[in-house]
Amino acid sequence: MEKRERLETYLESNDLDSVWFARPNSFAWLTGGNNVVDRETDAGVAAVGYDGTTLRIVTDTIEADRITDEELPDLDADEISIEQFPWHDSSLEAAIAARVGSDERAAADVDVPGVERVDPTPLRQPLTKQDRERYRRLGQETAAAVESVCRELRAVDTEHEVASALRVALSARDVEAPVVLVGGAERAQQYRHYTPTEAELGDYALVSVTTQRAGLHASCTRTVAFDPPSWLEERHATAARVETTALAATRAAAGDGNAGTAGDVFAAIRDAYDALGYAGEWEKHHQGGAAGFAGREWIATPDHEAPVTSPMAYAWNPTVEGAKSEDTHLVTADEVESLTDTDNWPTTTASAVEFELELERPAVLTLED
């Protein structure tokens, strides 16, 4: 109901007769289901439209029965219309266009002839209660999979081997992994996006994932060391303090009566780097931002005017010269809740810079090799 109310407001404020969603994350946001068959296309195999009264599902004759039976968990049968088109006769975009009258105005999140474009990002914020409950399960299962793999690592493992194990552990939990990064000691210091190679892990490793289920995305990073360099603990702790500062600034920006922006949070991040002796470090990697039905609904930049909303998920990911701190948190006006947390990993207390907030953040796990 809450999501349809947002759509009704959108239709009214933009003088539209209908709005359509065919991209997988927006389809999942409104239906709870998955419209993906081919991951190399922008649109899925089904679209959902809303005209202020009825939710209309449009798909071809190949997919109609499966979509109806398996991919509409959030919709009641009596509130939707299932509309098929012959698979050989049309495309999904053309089928949407055919359902928009010549005297109607419509918007869609994919290119449809005669139809305006809609940016669904604001519609997906903040998270509903149902979304938050799903997020908690996704976050816990993501962290459990990542941590189970990390505890079995050896210095001689290759980055590719670790990435493969991560994908298997996540898939076994019905979790997809659009992003899997594994950086051994050498490459984690060279690159901020350590895409896996045949290089061995060596003295330590950074393991980062962004996962997805039912449209929701969760990100986390864990650090495992075998013979850690002397600087690793200090840089890891610094990254954790910057992340905690970002979360404190996020909570403050989303507080009652506040109208904080992504740029406000970014300013706090930049100030934290400066105060901790790493001025300019923010220039070497993006710092993260709001999460939800995308890996990042937005990424904070200087002067970014995206509003900070709550309750909403945020995934901040500061890096410090070979170290990184990253988890997905649910932020409300009163609370910062870690979603990617198992209570089964060593932690360190991190205090925010210029804010009254302390959080338990994942520490470096040292293993015998």
BADRENDREN-47094 format. One record per residue: x, y, z of N, C-alpha, C in turn. Coordinates in steps of 0.2 Angstrom, whole numbers, plus 5000, padded with zeros to 4 digits. Layout:
REM residues N
XYZXYZXYZ/...
//
This chain:
REM residues 369
500449945000500050005000500450065000/501050065004501450125005501750144998/501950094994502350104988501850124983/501250104983500750134978500550204980/500550214986500350284988500950334985/501550314985502050354982501950354975/501750304972501650304964501050354963/500550354967499950394966500150474966/500650484971500850554972501250574966/501650524964502150534958501650554952/501150514950500750524945500450594945/500150604951499750664952500250724951/500850724954501250784954501650794947/501650744943501950744936501450744930/500750744932500250744928500250684923/500350624925500450564922499850524923/499750484917499150434918499450364920/500050344919500350284921501050284922/501350244925502150234926502250164926/502850144922503050074921503750064923/503850004925504549984928504749914924/505249914921505449854918506149834920/506549884923507249864925507149824931/507649774932507549724937507449754944/507849804946507849824953507149854955/506849894950506249934951505649884950/505749834946505249774946505149744952/505749724955505849694962505549734967/505649804967505449844972504649844973/504349844967503649844967503249784968/503549724965503249664965503549614970/504149624972504549574976504849514972/504749524966504949464962505549484957/505749434953506349434949506149434941/506249484937506049474930506649464926/507249434928507849434925507849364922/508049354915508249294912508949304909/509049364905509649374902509949444906/510549434909510849484913511149544909/511249534902511549584898511049634895/510449624897509949674895509749724900/509549784898509349834904508749814906/508249794902507549774904507549694906/507049684910506949614911506449584906/506149524908505649494903504949514905/504849554910504149574912504249644914/503649684914503649754916503049754921/503049804926502449814930502249894929/501649904928501349974927500849984932/500750054934500250074938499950134935/499250134935498850184933498450224938/498650214944498250244950497750194952/497550144949497050094951497250024951/497550004945497749934944498449924943/498749874945499449854944499449804938/499749824932499749784926500449754925/500449684924501049644923501049634915/501549654912501549644905502149594903/502049544900502649494898502449454892/502949414889502749374883502449304885/502249274880501949204881502449154884/503049164883503549114886503549124894/503549184896503649194903503049204908/502449214905501849234908501649184914/501649124913501449074918501949074924/502649074922503149074927503149144932/503049194928503049264932502449264936/501849244934501249244938501349194944/501549134943501649084948502149094953/502749124951503349124955503649194957/503449244953503849314954503449374956/502849364959502449414961502249404969/502749394973502549384980502249434984/502349494982502049554986501349574983/501149544978500449564975499949514976/499349534977498749494977498449484970/498249424969497949404962497449454960/497049474965496449514964496549594963/497249604963497449674962497849684956/497949634952498349644947498049614940/498349644935498049614928498649594924/498649524922499149494919499049504911/499449534907499349544900499949514896/499749464892500349434888500349464881/500949454878500949464870501449414867/501249394861501649344858502449354858/502849304860503549314860503849334853/503549314848503849324841503549384838/503149424841502749474838502949544841/503349554846503449614849504049614854/504249674856504749674862504349704868/504649694874504349724880504249794879/504649834877504549904876504049924872/503949884866503349894861502749874865/502749824869502149804872501949854877/502349884880502149944885501850004881/502250024876501950074872501250064869/501150004867500449984865499949994870/500149994876499649994882499550064884/499850114881499750184883499350214878/498750244879498350274874498650334871/498450344865498650404861498550474865/498050474869497950534873498150534880/498650484882498850474889499550494889/499750514895500450534897500750474901/501350444900501550394904502350404904/502650374909503350374910503550294912/504150284910504450214911505250224913/505450174916506150174917506650144912/506350124906506750104900506450144894/506850144889506650184883506050154880/505450184880504850164876504650224872/504550204865504250254861503650294863/503750364863503150404865503050404873/503550384877503450384884504050414887/503850454892504450494896504850444900/505350464903505850424907505650444914/505650394919505650404926506250384929/506550424934507050404938506750374944/506750304945506450274951506850284957/507450304957507850314964507450344969/507150404968506750434974506150404976/505850364972505250324974505450264978/506050244978506250184982506550204989/506450264990506750294997506150325001/506150315007506450275011506250205011/506550155014506350085014505750075018/505350025016504750015019504849955025/504449945029504549895034504649825032/504349805026504449745023505149745020/505349795017505949795014506549795019/506449825025506949825030506949755033/506449715034506449645036506849605031/506749605025507049575020507849585020/507949655021508649675021509049645027/508749635033509049605038509249535037/508849495033508949425032509549425026/509449465021510049475016510649485019/510749545023511349565026511649505031/511249475035511549425039511849365035/511449345030511649285026512249305021/512349375019512849395016513549395020/513449415026514049415030514249345032/513749305034513849235035514249195030/514049215024514449175018515149205017/515249275018515849305017516349275023/516049285029516549265034516649185034/516249145032516349075032516949065027/516949095021517549085017518149115019/518149175022518749205025519049165030/518749135034519049095040519449035037/519349015031519648955028520248975023/520349045023520849065018521549045020/521949035015522749025016523049075011/523649095013524049145010524249125003/524249055001524349034995523749024990/523149044993522549044989522649094984/522349084978522349144973521749184974/521749244971521149284971520549254968/520649224962520149194958519849134962/520249094966519949044970519549064975/519749124979519349144984518649174981/518749214975518149234972517649184971/517849124968517449064966517149044973/517449034978517249004984516649054987/516749124986516249164988515649164985/515649154978515049144974514649084976/515049034977514748964979514348974986/514749004990514449014997513849054997/513849104993513249154992512649124989/512849084983512349054979511949004983/512348964988512048914992511448944996/511549004998511049045002510549084998/510549064991510049104987510249174986/510849194986511049264986511549274980/511349324976511749334970512349384972/512849384968513449424969513649464963/513349524962513549564956514249594957/514449604963515149624964515549574968/516149554966516549514970517249534969/517549564974518249594974518649554979/519249534977519749494981520449524980/520749554985521349584984521849564988/522349524986522949504990523349564992/523849544996524249604999524549654994/524849624988525149674984524549714980/524049684977523549724973523149764978/522949744984522549784988522849854990/523549854989523849914990523949954984/523849924978523949964972523249984969/522749954971522049964967521549974973/521050014971520450024976519949974974/519949954967519449904965519849844963/519949794967520449744966520049684963/519949684957519549634953520049574953/519749514955520149454956520649434950/521249404952521749384947521949314949/522449294946522849234948523349244953/523449304956523949324961523749284967/524249264971524149234978523949284983/523649274988523449324993524049354996/524549314998525149335002525049355009/525249415011525249425018524549445021/524149475017523449485019523049495013/522349505015521849505009521249545011/521049585006520349625007519849585003/519349565006518749535002518149575003/517849594997517349644997516749614992/516149614994515649594990515049644990/514649644985513949674985513549624982/513049604986512549554985511849584983/511449534981510749554979510249494979/509749514982509149464982508549504983/508049484979507349524979507449594978/507949614974508149684972508549724977/508549704983508949734988509749714988/510149764989510849754988511249764995/511649724997512049725003512849725001/513249765004513949775003514349765010/514849725010515249725016515949705013/516449715018517149705017517449675023/517849615022518249585028518949585026/519349595031520149595031520349535034/520749495031521049435034521849445033/522249425038522949435038523249365040/523849355037524249295039524949315042/525249365039525849395042525749475040/525349505044525149575042525649625043/525649675038526149725038526049765044/526549805047526549835053526049895053/525849925047525449975047524649955046/524549895045523849875043523349895048/523449875055523049885060522849965060/523350005060523250075061522850105055/522950085049522550105043521850075043/521850015045521149985046520750025051/521050045057520650075062520450145059/520850175055520750245053520150235048/520150195044519550185039518950175043/518950135048518350115052518150185056/518550225058518350285061518050335056/518350335050517950375044517250345043/517250285042516550255041516050275047/516350265053515850285059515650355058/516150395056515950465055515450475050/515450445045515050445039514350425042/514250375046513650355048513350405053/513750435058513550485062513250545059/513650565053513350615049512750605046/512650545044512050515040511450525045/511550495051511050495056510850575058/511350615058511250685060510850715054/511050705048510650735042509950705041/509850645044509150615043508750625049/508950665054508650675060507950715059/507550715064506950755064507050825063/506750855058506750925056507350945052/507850895051508450905047508250895040/508650925035508550915028509250915025/509650865028510350855026510450825020/510950835016511150805010511750765010/511750725004512350685003513050725004/512950795001513550835002513750855009/513250855013513450865020513850805023/513550745022513950685024514650685021/514650705015515350695012515850745015/515550805017516050855020516250825027/515850785031516050755037516550705035/516550665030517050615028517650645027/517650705023518250735021518650765027/518250795032518550825038518850765042/518550705042518750655046519450635043/519550625037520150605034520650655036/520550725035520950775037521250765044/520750755049520850755056521350695058/521250645054521550585056522250575052/522450625049523150625045523150595038/522550595035522550565028522150615024/522350675024522050725019522150705012/521550715008521650695001521450625000/521450585005521350515003520650495000/520150545001519550534998519550544990/520050574988520150584981520250514977/520450464980520750404977520150354976/519650364979519050314979518450344981/517850324978517250354980517050324987/516650364991516650344998515950305000/515550294995514950254996514350304996/513750274999513150314999512550275001/512050294999511350265000511350194997/511150145000511050074997510250064997/510150004994509449984994509249944987/508849974983508749934977509249944971/509849964973510449974969511049964974/511649944971512249944975512350004979/512250064975512150124978511650164975/511150184978510550224975510850294973/511350314977511750374975512450374979/512950394976513650404978513750474980/513950484986514050554989514650584986/514550644984515150684981515050754984/515650794983515550864986514950904983/514550934987514050974985513450934982/513450864983512950824981512250844985/511750854981511150884984510550824986/510750764985510250714986510050714993/509450704995509250715002509450645006/509650655012509750595016509050575020/508850525018508150495021508250445026/507750435030507750375035507050355035/506950285037507450235038507650215031/508350215030508650195024509350165025/509550125020510150085021510650125018/511250125021511850165019512450115019/512850115014513450085013514050125012/514450145017514950195016515650145016/516150165012516650115011517350155010/517550195015518150225015518750185015/519250205011519850165010520450205013/520950175015521650205017522250165015/522450185010523150155008523150075009/522750035006522849965007522349935012/521949985015521449955020520749985019/520249955021519549975019519049955025/518549995026518049975031517349985027/516949935027516349935024515849885026/515249905028514649865029514049905027/513449875027512849905026512449915032/512249975033511849995039511250025038/510750005042510050035042510150095047/509950155044510050215048509350245049/509150265055508550295057508750365060/508250405062508450465066508750455073/508650385075508850375082509350315082/509450285077509850225078510250205071/510850175072511250145067511350075068/511050035064511049965064511449925059/511849885061512249855056511849795053/511749795046511349735043511849685041/512449695040512949645038513349625044/513049585048513349575055513149505057/513649465059513449395062513649385069/513949435072514149425079514649375080/514949355075515449295075516149315071/516349385072516949405069517249455074/517849455075518149505080518049575078/517949615083517749685082518249735085/518249795083518649845086518149905087/518249945093517750005094518050065090/517650095086517750145082517350205084/517650265085517350325087517350375081/516750405080516650455075517150515077/517250555072517650615072517150675072/517150715078516750775079515950755080/515850685081515150665082515150625088/514550615092514550575098514250505095/514750465093514550395091515150355091/514950295094515450235094515150175091/515450135087515250075084515750025085/515449965085515949905085515949885077/516549895075516749875068517149815067/517049775061517449715060518249735061/518549695064519349705065519649665060/520349665059520749625055520749555058/520549505055520549435057521249405055/521649385060522349355059522249275059/522449245054522449175054523149145053/523249085056523949055055523949025048/524449025045524449005038524848935038/
//
